[in-house]
Amino acid sequence: MSSAARFVVVVLFDGVDLLDVTGPPEVFALLRREVGDAGGYDVVLAAETADPVTTSAGVRILPDTTFTELELSGRGIDTLLVPGSVEIDDTGRARAVADPAVVDRVKALAGRTRRVASVCVGAHILAEAGLLDGRRATTHWSTAQQLAADHPAVEVDADPIFIRDRDVWTGAGISACLDLSLALVADDFGESAALRVARQLVMYLKRPSGQSQFSVPLAPLSATRRTEDLRHYVTRNITGRLSVADLAEHAHVSERQLTRIFKTELGTTPAAYIESARVEVARNQLESTDATLERIASTCGFNTTDTLIRAFRRTLDTTPTEYRNRFRSPVR
C-alpha cells in the first residue's frame, strides 16, 4: 500500500452488522483502481482479540489487528469507521446495542483520529462515547427515537442519508453506508474520483442532498389498530382533501386527540404524515412514469405543481424535476 494512503480503521465486535463492515471497504477498494499509486486507503479491521468475529448474519470475519496493537503502534488514524448492531426487544422492535467495552475503545481511538464516521446504528456507540454531544447526527430510522431519548445532547435528524458535522460523520440505514463512503471519497479525492467509483458500483454519486431514508410504506407498524386504519385511509384517499378534520371524523375523535395519536404512535403530525404520503406517491410516479408534473400533482392530492414543488423542497430538499432526472427508470 502506498505511503500516501489514508489509514482507515473499521471497528469489529460480535453481532456487528455485516454490510456495515464490508460496504465501506468495498468502496475504498474500488477507488484504488481509479487512483492507482496516487493514494487511496489502507483499511484494517480491528477487534478486541485476533479471534474471528461473528457478525449478525452469522458470517465470521477475521480481524487484521487488535485494539491493543493499534494503541501500541502509535500510528495516527485518518478515519475511524464505527459500524453498529441491533437486538430485538420483547415488543419485536429493534434496539441499538452499544457495548461499554466497545464504547471505551472507540473513545480512546477517536482521540488520535482525524475523522470519525458511524455506519447505521453505529451512531449509538459514538453517542455513548460522547462524540456526538452538541452535534447533529443521523442513524437508521428504526432507532432514531432511541438515540434522541438516550442522548438529549445530540440533535438527531432521522431523515438524511448522511450528515457531516465538522470532523464527525454519521450515516443512515443499511445501504446508506455506500452513500456515506462515496461522500468520504469525494471529500478526500474529489468528486471526479468518487463519480468513477459510483459508476463501478452502478449507483449515483449522491442522492439529492435531502434524499430521505424514510419511506411511508416503511413506517413502523402502529401500536393500535386505529392508527393503522388511519394510515390505510390516507393511502386509499391520497387524491382527496385529507384534512386533519377529515381524519378526525373518520377516526371518531377530536382534532386535538388525533394530533396526540399521530405524535405518540407515528412521531409526526397528521398534516406532515399526509404530505409525506403524497410525496411518496409522487416519488414513485416520477421514477416510473412519464406523467407531467401537473398530472402527478393532481393524482397525488397536491392539486397544483407549485404545491407539489413546495412539498418536495420541505420533505426532500430538492425539486420534482431534479428527483426525476436522478432516479428515473426507463419505461419499457
Beta strands, then each sheet from edge to edge (+ up, - down):
strand 1: 6-11
strand 2: 41-47
strand 3: 53-54
strand 4: 60-61
strand 5: 65-66
strand 6: 77-82
strand 7: 86-88
strand 8: 94-96
strand 9: 113-118
strand 10: 136-137
strand 11: 155-156
strand 12: 162-165
strand 13: 168-171
sheet 1: 5+ 2+ 1+ 6+ 9+ 13+ 12-
sheet 2: 3+ 4-
sheet 3: 7+ 8-
sheet 4: 10+ 11+
end
